[in-house]
Amino acid sequence: ETDNNRHIRDLIEQVLFTAPGERVNHPDFGSGLLQLVFEPNSNELAITTQFLVQGALQQWLGDLIEVNDVQVVNQDSTLKVTVVYTVRRTQEQQVAQFSR
C-alpha cells in the first residue's frame, strides 16, 4: 500500500515513461519521453520536451495535479526529469525527480 502522494508520483512516472500506443485500450496514453534519449541535445529539444511532458501530465492527470514546472535534462544516455506540481485535493506542492 502507498499513501496518496506516493500514488500520484507513481502515476506521473507511468505517464512519463509509457510510449503512446503501448497501452491497448488507451493508445494515446503516455508521453513518448524515452524516445528522446537518443535525440541530439539542443535548447530547442529541451523546450519541446518540457512542453510535451507538461501537456501529457495535464491531459492524463489534470484532475489530480496542477503542473507548476517541468525540467528535462538529457546527458549522455540518461534522461532526468523534474516535475514540480500541486496536488489539487490537498493544495500541497510536491517535487518528483525521475531518471532513465
N, C-alpha and C positions, 0 to 999 in steps of 0.2 A: 504494500500500500504506500501511496505517496500523498503528501499534502497538496493543496490546491496550487501553490506556487511551483512546486516541482512538476506537477501535471502540465501546467501551462508551458513551462520550459521544455518539457518533452514534446508537446505539440508543436512548438516553434521549431525544434530540431527536425521533426518529421516533415514540416513544410519546406524547410531549407534544403534538406538532403534527399528529398524524393524528386525524381525526374518526372516531368509531365509524361503521361502515358504509362507509367509504372503501375498505377492502381487500376484495376479492371473496371470498377464501377464509377470511378472518378478520374477520367482521362486527363482533365485539366489540373488536377491537384499537384502541387509541388512548385518548385521554383527553377529547377534545372541548374542550380548553383554548381554542382560537381562538374558539369561540362566545362566550366570556365577555368578550371585548374590548369588546363593545357593551352589556354589563350595567352598571347604575349601581354606583358604588363604595360599599361598605359593609363594616363589620367582619365581618358575617355571610357576605358573599360571599367575602371573603378567606379566612376559616376553612374554608368549604365547598370552595373551590378547592384549598386546601392538602391537605385530605383526599382530594379527587378525584385530584389528581396523585399523592400518595403511594400511594393504592390502585392506580392504574393501573400505576405503576412496580413495585410489589410483585407484582402479578399477572403482568405480562409479562416482567419482568427479575429477579424474586426469586431465581432460581438463580444470577445473576451478581453482583448487588449487594444490599447492605443499605442501605435509605434511612434516613439519620440525621435529616435536616431538609429541609423544603421551605419556601421563602419565595416568595410571589407578590405582585407589586406591579402594580396597574393604574393607569397615569397617562395621561390623555387617550386616545389611540388606541394606546398602547404597552403591551404586557404583558411584564413582566420576571419571570423565574422563576429562582430559585437553588436548586440541589439539592446537598445535602451527602450523600455516600454512601461506603460502604466496599466496595471490590472484594473479593468473597469469596475468590477464588483467592490474592490476594497480601496481604489484610488491609490494604491501603493506602487511606487516606482521600483522597477527591477532592472538589473543588468544581467544579460546572459552572453557568455562567450562560447563559441564553437570553433573547432578546427578539424580539418580533414586533410 
